[in-house]
Amino acid sequence: MSYQKPNILLIMSDEHAPQYSSIHGHPLVQSPHMDRLASMGITFDNAYCNSPLCGPSRMSFMTGRYVHNNGCYDNGSPLRSDTVTWAHRLRDVGYDVVISGKQHFCGLDQLHGFRTQLGRDLHAELWTTDGIPRGAADWDEGIVEGKPWGGVEAAGPGSTTSIEVDDQVEAAALSYIRDPARKDQPWAINVGFIAPHFPLVVPERFYDLYPLDDIDLPEIPDGHLDNLHPVHQRMRRMFGCVDFPEEAVRRARAGYYGLITYLDEKIGRLIDALEETGQFRNTIIIHTSDHGEMNGEHGMWRKSNHYEASARVPLQIAWPGTFPDNKRVSQNVSLVDLVATLIDVTWASRDVAPLDGESLRPLIEGEEPGWKDEAFSEYLAHGVEGPVAMLKRGDYKLNVSLGDAPQMFNIAEDPNEFTDLADDPEHKDIQKTLHRRLIDIWGDPLAIEQDVIRSQRERRFITGAPS
């Protein structure tokens, strides 16, 4: 192993379900630079976010703590400025730590340990007004019927502010990497792209890669939507997930696929810059995302649930010449484990503040016995009536929604999650084991519910006050 502190290039996409990429076997989506990254490092086939929503997932990632432990419940929940992040930890051991683009900080503090923001965080701007976070969920109001989601009908070729911002974020990141000052100290840059997050609009050359007649449609068995779990039926109503026309669905999926290829090109250019500047072999390259995108599966769009398309994320890690290349890892991991890994490989302090994850180095280096093989995720925001959580352990996934019946799936045998095993007597013991472990991690969901409601009410009071 090398003992020189490695640089860190952390590329975080947004709303990127790994199923929609060539490295994970999709027959249409072109992502050659994700394939390239896989060839030089490790691809985790069962990586999960800790909350399927931008803000909570990213604050969990920044702190290495589960959402119920850091209090950032929805997109309008600001992270306290006195909370230790991995950026603080890396700066403490001599790193220059910067961000270019999205990390969805809301409120006055837009750095949380980063030295500077090189690009623009468009989504932080959308959720913050005059330094005040906006958009608290409202469980007091309950589920409100939403209008048909406009993202499907708006999909197609073109440009958006998101595209303009991502191009600027890439340019700023490339300038940083190429700056001769990078040789002065170890560095870490968090490059946060919006793609492939909606709007599902992408420059024409990417959109044209996916002719509509070739686009695969969501797999939805007859009668499936009528029998969705209540938590998903409520979410479909609130998010306006109506039965869109087939042609519109094809356009939306083509837009999503085009955005993934657009993102993939940016990943390639960032890797090229490392090679051009002689920094390739001493830089750990990471690509991941904050959550996935339902993309019409189960009649749903966007995220906010624990189906695989929403809760799974891409995770690739390469350290050329040090970590193994072209390796696949099947064990369950989550983003809090990635945080623990960052701290491990940089020799930063783990003890200064609690962490909920474990370093992935045993899996990377082949010392697999004893790995926990589990991922925990929770959702405490809009579109639900109370706390929701998931535990994936081995092949099995348990979903718990407070006040509803549980769901359980064998993902290896049923990757599309059509067969609920929660009422199957043969799986009773497995369900009990998973439920005990989920509660061990989660604690008291009733207490969590009360704290979430208190937080929502207080934040709505602040934002509702006259200016």
C-alpha positions as CSV (number, residue, x, y, z in Angstrom):
1,M,0.0,0.0,0.0
2,S,1.1,3.6,-0.7
3,Y,1.6,5.8,2.3
4,Q,1.6,9.1,0.4
5,K,-1.7,10.9,1.0
6,P,-3.8,10.4,-2.2
7,N,-5.7,13.2,-3.8
8,I,-9.5,12.7,-4.0
9,L,-11.7,13.3,-7.0
10,L,-15.2,12.7,-5.9
11,I,-17.8,12.9,-8.6
12,M,-21.4,13.0,-7.4
13,S,-24.2,12.8,-9.9
14,D,-27.8,13.4,-9.0
15,E,-30.8,11.1,-9.3
16,H,-28.8,8.5,-11.1
17,A,-30.2,4.9,-10.8
18,P,-27.2,2.6,-11.6
19,Q,-29.5,0.2,-13.5
20,Y,-29.5,2.7,-16.3
21,S,-25.8,2.4,-17.3
22,S,-23.8,0.0,-19.4
23,I,-21.7,-1.1,-16.5
24,H,-24.8,-2.5,-14.8
25,G,-26.0,-4.2,-17.9
26,H,-28.5,-1.8,-19.5
27,P,-28.7,-2.7,-23.2
28,L,-29.3,0.9,-24.5
29,V,-27.6,3.4,-22.2
30,Q,-24.2,4.5,-23.3
31,S,-21.8,5.1,-20.4
32,P,-18.3,4.2,-21.7
33,H,-16.4,6.3,-19.1
34,M,-18.3,4.5,-16.2
35,D,-17.1,1.3,-17.9
36,R,-13.6,2.8,-18.1
37,L,-13.7,3.7,-14.4
38,A,-14.9,0.2,-13.6
39,S,-11.9,-1.3,-15.5
40,M,-9.5,0.6,-13.4
41,G,-11.2,0.1,-10.0
42,I,-14.0,-1.4,-8.0
43,T,-17.7,-1.3,-8.8
44,F,-20.2,-1.9,-6.0
45,D,-23.3,-3.6,-7.4
46,N,-25.4,-3.1,-4.3
47,A,-24.7,0.4,-3.0
48,Y,-27.6,2.4,-1.5
49,C,-28.3,5.9,-0.4
50,N,-29.2,6.6,3.2
51,S,-32.3,8.6,2.2
52,P,-33.9,8.7,-1.3
53,L,-34.1,12.5,-1.5
54,C,-31.4,15.0,-2.4
55,G,-31.0,17.1,0.8
56,P,-31.2,14.3,3.5
57,S,-29.1,11.9,1.4
58,R,-26.4,14.5,0.9
59,M,-26.3,15.7,4.5
60,S,-26.0,12.0,5.6
61,F,-23.1,11.7,3.1
62,M,-21.4,14.8,4.4
63,T,-21.6,13.8,8.0
64,G,-21.4,10.0,7.7
65,R,-24.5,9.8,9.9
66,Y,-28.0,8.5,9.3
67,V,-30.7,11.1,8.8
68,H,-32.4,10.5,12.2
69,N,-29.0,11.2,13.8
70,N,-28.2,14.5,12.0
71,G,-31.7,16.0,11.9
72,C,-31.7,16.9,8.2
73,Y,-35.1,15.4,7.4
74,D,-36.1,17.0,4.1
75,N,-34.8,19.4,1.4
76,G,-35.5,22.4,3.6
77,S,-33.6,21.1,6.6
78,P,-30.3,22.9,7.1
79,L,-27.2,21.1,8.4
80,R,-26.0,22.8,11.6
81,S,-22.8,24.7,11.0
82,D,-21.1,23.1,14.1
83,T,-21.6,19.6,12.7
84,V,-18.4,17.9,11.7
85,T,-18.3,16.8,8.0
86,W,-15.7,14.8,6.1
87,A,-14.6,18.1,4.6
88,H,-13.6,19.3,8.1
89,R,-11.8,16.0,8.8
90,L,-9.7,16.1,5.6
91,R,-8.8,19.8,6.1
92,D,-7.5,18.8,9.5
93,V,-4.9,16.5,8.0
94,G,-3.6,18.9,5.4
95,Y,-6.0,18.6,2.5
96,D,-7.2,21.5,0.3
97,V,-10.9,20.6,0.2
98,V,-13.1,22.4,-2.3
99,I,-16.5,21.9,-4.0
100,S,-17.6,22.6,-7.5
101,G,-21.4,22.4,-7.9
102,K,-24.2,20.8,-6.1
103,Q,-24.2,19.5,-2.5
104,H,-27.7,21.0,-1.7
105,F,-26.7,22.9,1.4
106,C,-29.6,25.1,2.4
107,G,-29.3,28.1,4.7
108,L,-26.5,30.6,5.3
109,D,-23.7,28.1,5.5
110,Q,-22.9,27.0,2.0
111,L,-19.5,25.4,2.8
112,H,-19.6,23.2,5.8
113,G,-15.9,22.6,5.8
114,F,-15.0,23.2,2.2
115,R,-12.6,26.0,1.6
116,T,-14.5,27.4,-1.3
117,Q,-17.3,26.8,-3.8
118,L,-15.8,26.9,-7.3
119,G,-19.0,26.5,-9.2
120,R,-22.7,27.1,-8.6
121,D,-25.1,25.0,-6.5
122,L,-28.3,25.7,-8.4
123,H,-30.5,23.5,-6.1
124,A,-29.2,25.2,-2.9
125,E,-30.3,28.5,-4.5
126,L,-33.8,27.0,-5.1
127,W,-34.2,25.9,-1.5
128,T,-32.8,28.9,0.2
129,T,-34.1,32.5,0.1
130,D,-32.2,35.3,1.8
131,G,-30.3,32.7,3.8
132,I,-33.6,31.0,5.1
133,P,-34.2,27.4,4.1
134,R,-37.5,26.8,2.3
135,G,-39.7,23.8,1.6
136,A,-40.4,22.0,4.9
137,A,-42.6,19.0,4.5
138,D,-46.0,19.1,6.1
139,W,-47.2,15.8,7.7
140,D,-50.0,17.8,9.5
141,E,-51.5,18.5,6.1
142,G,-51.4,14.8,5.0
143,I,-51.4,13.6,1.4
144,V,-52.6,16.2,-1.0
145,E,-53.6,15.2,-4.6
146,G,-51.0,16.6,-6.9
147,K,-51.4,17.7,-10.5
148,P,-49.9,15.4,-13.2
149,W,-46.1,15.7,-13.0
150,G,-44.9,18.0,-15.7
151,G,-41.5,16.5,-16.0
152,V,-42.7,13.8,-18.4
153,E,-44.4,16.0,-20.9
154,A,-41.5,18.5,-20.9
155,A,-38.9,16.0,-21.8
156,G,-37.0,16.2,-25.1
157,P,-34.0,17.8,-26.7
158,G,-32.7,21.3,-25.7
159,S,-30.9,23.1,-23.0
160,T,-31.8,24.2,-19.4
161,T,-30.3,26.2,-16.6
162,S,-29.2,22.8,-15.2
163,I,-27.2,22.0,-18.3
164,E,-25.6,25.5,-18.2
165,V,-24.7,25.1,-14.6
166,D,-23.2,21.6,-15.1
167,D,-21.0,22.8,-17.9
168,Q,-19.8,25.6,-15.7
169,V,-19.2,23.2,-12.8
170,E,-17.1,21.0,-15.0
171,A,-15.0,23.9,-16.3
172,A,-14.3,25.1,-12.8
173,A,-13.3,21.6,-11.7
174,L,-11.0,21.1,-14.7
175,S,-9.3,24.4,-14.0
176,Y,-8.8,23.4,-10.4
177,I,-7.2,20.0,-11.3
178,R,-5.0,21.6,-13.9
179,D,-3.7,24.4,-11.6
180,P,0.0,23.9,-10.8
181,A,-0.8,24.8,-7.2
182,R,-2.3,21.2,-6.9
183,K,1.3,20.0,-6.5
184,D,1.7,22.0,-3.2
185,Q,-0.5,19.8,-1.0
186,P,-3.0,16.9,-1.2
187,W,-6.4,18.0,-2.4
188,A,-9.9,16.8,-2.5
189,I,-12.6,18.1,-4.8
190,N,-16.3,17.3,-4.6
191,V,-17.7,17.8,-8.2
192,G,-21.5,17.9,-7.9
193,F,-23.4,17.6,-11.2
194,I,-27.2,18.0,-11.5
195,A,-27.4,15.4,-14.3
196,P,-29.3,13.2,-14.8
197,H,-31.8,14.9,-12.4
198,F,-34.9,16.2,-14.2
199,P,-35.7,18.4,-16.2
200,L,-35.4,15.5,-18.6
201,V,-34.1,17.8,-21.3
202,V,-30.6,17.3,-22.8
203,P,-28.7,18.7,-25.8
204,E,-29.9,17.2,-29.1
205,R,-26.7,15.2,-29.8
206,F,-27.3,13.2,-26.7
207,Y,-31.0,12.9,-27.1
208,D,-30.6,11.7,-30.6
209,L,-28.5,8.7,-29.4
210,Y,-31.8,7.2,-28.2
211,P,-34.4,6.9,-31.0
212,L,-37.9,6.7,-29.4
213,D,-38.7,3.4,-31.2
214,D,-35.8,1.8,-29.4
215,I,-36.7,3.0,-25.9
216,D,-37.6,0.3,-23.5
217,L,-40.8,0.8,-21.5
218,P,-41.3,0.3,-17.7
219,E,-42.2,-3.3,-16.8
220,I,-45.6,-3.1,-15.1
221,P,-47.6,-6.3,-14.9
222,D,-51.3,-6.3,-15.4
223,G,-53.1,-5.2,-12.2
224,H,-49.8,-4.2,-10.5
225,L,-50.6,-0.5,-10.0
226,D,-54.0,-1.3,-8.4
227,N,-52.2,-3.5,-5.8
228,L,-49.3,-1.2,-4.9
229,H,-48.5,-0.9,-1.2
230,P,-50.5,2.0,0.4
231,V,-47.4,4.1,0.9
232,H,-46.7,4.0,-2.8
233,Q,-50.3,4.7,-3.8
234,R,-50.3,7.8,-1.6
235,M,-47.0,8.9,-3.1
236,R,-48.2,8.4,-6.7
237,R,-51.2,10.6,-5.9
238,M,-49.2,13.4,-4.2
239,F,-46.5,13.5,-6.9
240,G,-48.9,13.4,-9.8
241,C,-47.7,10.1,-11.2
242,V,-50.6,9.5,-13.5
243,D,-50.7,7.0,-16.4
244,F,-48.8,9.0,-19.0
245,P,-49.2,8.3,-22.7
246,E,-46.6,5.8,-24.1
247,E,-45.0,8.3,-26.4
248,A,-44.5,10.7,-23.5
249,V,-42.9,7.9,-21.4
250,R,-40.5,7.1,-24.2
251,R,-39.5,10.8,-24.6
252,A,-38.9,11.0,-20.8
253,R,-36.8,7.9,-20.7
254,A,-34.8,9.0,-23.8
255,G,-34.2,12.3,-22.0
256,Y,-33.0,10.5,-18.9
257,Y,-30.7,8.2,-20.9
258,G,-29.3,11.2,-22.8
259,L,-28.5,13.0,-19.5
260,I,-26.6,9.9,-18.3
261,T,-24.4,9.9,-21.4
262,Y,-24.0,13.7,-21.1
263,L,-22.8,13.1,-17.5
264,D,-20.6,10.2,-18.6
265,E,-18.7,12.5,-20.9
266,K,-17.9,14.8,-18.1
267,I,-16.6,11.9,-16.0
268,G,-14.3,11.0,-18.9
269,R,-12.9,14.6,-19.2
270,L,-12.2,14.8,-15.4
271,I,-10.2,11.5,-15.6
272,D,-8.4,12.8,-18.7
273,A,-7.3,15.9,-16.8
274,L,-5.7,13.7,-14.1
275,E,-3.8,11.8,-16.7
276,E,-2.7,15.0,-18.5
277,T,-1.4,16.6,-15.3
278,G,0.5,13.5,-14.0
279,Q,-1.8,13.1,-11.0
280,F,-3.7,10.0,-12.2
281,R,-1.8,7.4,-10.1
282,N,-2.0,9.3,-6.8
283,T,-5.7,10.2,-7.0
284,I,-8.6,8.2,-5.7
285,I,-11.4,8.6,-8.2
286,I,-15.0,8.1,-6.9
287,H,-18.3,8.2,-8.7
288,T,-21.6,8.0,-6.9
289,S,-25.0,9.6,-6.6
290,D,-27.4,10.8,-3.9
291,H,-30.3,8.5,-5.0
292,G,-31.9,7.0,-8.1
293,E,-34.8,7.8,-10.4
294,M,-37.9,5.6,-10.8
295,N,-38.1,6.4,-14.5
296,G,-41.7,5.2,-14.7
297,E,-41.1,1.8,-13.0
298,H,-44.0,0.8,-10.7
299,G,-45.9,3.8,-12.3
300,M,-43.6,6.2,-10.4
301,W,-41.2,9.0,-11.3
302,R,-38.6,10.9,-9.4
303,K,-37.5,9.2,-6.1
304,S,-38.6,9.3,-2.4
305,N,-39.2,5.5,-2.0
306,H,-37.1,2.4,-1.4
307,Y,-37.6,0.5,-4.7
308,E,-34.3,-0.4,-6.2
309,A,-34.5,2.3,-8.9
310,S,-34.9,5.0,-6.2
311,A,-32.7,3.8,-3.4
312,R,-29.7,2.2,-5.2
313,V,-26.9,4.3,-6.3
314,P,-23.8,3.9,-8.5
315,L,-20.6,3.5,-6.6
316,Q,-17.2,3.1,-8.3
317,I,-13.8,3.6,-6.6
318,A,-10.4,3.6,-8.3
319,W,-6.9,4.2,-7.1
320,P,-4.8,3.3,-10.0
321,G,-1.8,1.1,-9.1
322,T,-3.0,0.7,-5.5
323,F,-6.6,-0.7,-5.4
324,P,-7.5,-3.7,-7.5
325,D,-8.8,-3.0,-11.0
326,N,-11.9,-4.5,-12.7
327,K,-13.3,-5.8,-9.5
328,R,-17.0,-6.2,-8.6
329,V,-18.3,-6.3,-5.1
330,S,-21.8,-7.8,-4.4
331,Q,-22.1,-7.0,-0.7
332,N,-24.6,-4.4,0.5
333,V,-23.0,-1.0,1.3
334,S,-24.3,2.6,1.7
335,L,-23.0,6.1,1.5
336,V,-22.1,6.3,5.2
337,D,-19.6,3.5,4.5
338,L,-18.1,5.6,1.7
339,V,-17.6,8.5,4.2
340,A,-15.8,6.1,6.6
341,T,-13.7,5.0,3.6
342,L,-12.7,8.6,2.8
343,I,-11.6,9.1,6.4
344,D,-9.7,5.8,6.3
345,V,-7.7,6.4,3.2
346,T,-6.7,9.9,4.1
347,W,-5.7,9.1,7.7
348,A,-8.2,11.6,9.0
349,S,-9.7,11.5,12.5
350,R,-12.6,9.1,13.0
351,D,-13.0,9.8,16.7
352,V,-13.7,13.5,16.6
353,A,-17.4,12.9,16.0
354,P,-19.5,9.7,15.6
355,L,-19.8,7.8,12.3
356,D,-22.5,5.4,11.3
357,G,-20.6,3.6,8.5
358,E,-17.6,1.3,8.2
359,S,-14.7,1.6,5.8
360,L,-15.0,-0.3,2.5
361,R,-11.3,-1.1,2.4
362,P,-11.8,-4.8,3.6
363,L,-14.1,-5.3,0.6
364,I,-11.8,-3.4,-1.7
365,E,-8.7,-5.3,-0.6
366,G,-10.4,-8.7,-0.4
367,E,-10.7,-9.1,3.3
368,E,-14.4,-9.9,3.1
369,P,-15.2,-12.2,6.1
370,G,-17.2,-10.4,8.8
371,W,-18.5,-7.5,6.6
372,K,-21.9,-6.5,7.8
373,D,-23.5,-6.9,4.3
374,E,-26.3,-4.4,5.1
375,A,-27.6,-1.0,4.1
376,F,-30.0,1.1,6.0
377,S,-32.1,4.0,4.5
378,E,-34.9,6.1,5.7
379,Y,-37.3,8.7,4.3
380,L,-38.8,11.5,6.5
381,A,-40.0,14.0,4.0
382,H,-42.9,14.9,1.6
383,G,-45.2,12.3,0.0
384,V,-45.6,10.1,3.1
385,E,-47.6,10.4,6.3
386,G,-44.9,9.2,8.7
387,P,-41.5,7.7,9.0
388,V,-40.4,5.1,6.4
389,A,-37.3,2.9,6.5
390,M,-35.5,0.1,4.6
391,L,-33.0,-2.5,5.6
392,K,-31.2,-4.5,2.9
393,R,-29.3,-7.5,4.2
394,G,-28.0,-10.1,2.0
395,D,-30.5,-10.7,-0.8
396,Y,-33.5,-9.5,1.3
397,K,-34.9,-6.1,1.6
398,L,-37.4,-5.1,4.4
399,N,-39.5,-1.9,4.0
400,V,-41.3,-0.4,7.0
401,S,-43.8,2.4,6.9
402,L,-45.1,3.5,10.3
403,G,-48.8,2.5,10.5
404,D,-48.7,0.3,7.4
405,A,-48.0,-3.4,6.8
406,P,-44.3,-4.2,6.1
407,Q,-43.0,-5.3,2.7
408,M,-40.2,-7.7,2.0
409,F,-38.5,-8.8,-1.2
410,N,-35.8,-11.2,-2.3
411,I,-33.9,-8.9,-4.7
412,A,-31.7,-11.7,-6.1
413,E,-34.8,-13.7,-7.2
414,D,-37.1,-10.8,-7.7
415,P,-35.1,-7.8,-8.9
416,N,-38.2,-5.9,-10.0
417,E,-39.8,-6.2,-6.6
418,F,-43.1,-7.6,-7.7
419,T,-43.5,-10.4,-5.1
420,D,-44.0,-9.2,-1.5
421,L,-42.8,-12.0,0.9
422,A,-44.0,-10.2,4.1
423,D,-47.0,-12.5,4.5
424,D,-45.2,-15.7,3.4
425,P,-44.9,-18.1,6.4
426,E,-41.7,-19.6,5.0
427,H,-40.0,-16.2,5.3
428,K,-41.3,-15.3,8.8
429,D,-38.0,-15.8,10.6
430,I,-36.1,-13.8,8.0
431,Q,-38.5,-11.0,8.4
432,K,-38.3,-11.0,12.2
433,T,-34.5,-10.9,12.0
434,L,-34.5,-8.0,9.6
435,H,-37.0,-6.1,11.6
436,R,-35.0,-6.5,14.8
437,R,-31.9,-5.2,13.1
438,L,-33.8,-2.3,11.5
439,I,-35.1,-1.2,14.9
440,D,-31.6,-1.6,16.4
441,I,-30.4,1.0,13.9
442,W,-33.5,3.2,13.8
443,G,-34.5,3.3,17.4
444,D,-38.0,4.5,18.2
445,P,-39.9,5.5,15.0
446,L,-42.6,7.1,17.1
447,A,-40.1,9.4,18.7
448,I,-38.6,10.1,15.3
449,E,-42.0,11.0,14.0
450,Q,-42.6,13.5,16.7
451,D,-39.2,15.2,16.2
452,V,-39.8,15.4,12.4
453,I,-43.2,17.0,13.0
454,R,-41.8,19.5,15.5
455,S,-39.0,20.4,13.0
456,Q,-41.5,20.8,10.2
457,R,-43.8,23.1,12.3
458,E,-40.9,25.3,13.5
459,R,-39.5,25.8,10.1
460,R,-42.9,26.5,8.5
461,F,-43.4,29.1,11.3
462,I,-40.1,30.8,10.4
463,T,-40.7,30.9,6.7
464,G,-44.3,32.0,7.1
465,A,-43.4,35.1,9.2
466,P,-43.7,38.5,7.5
467,S,-40.5,39.7,6.0
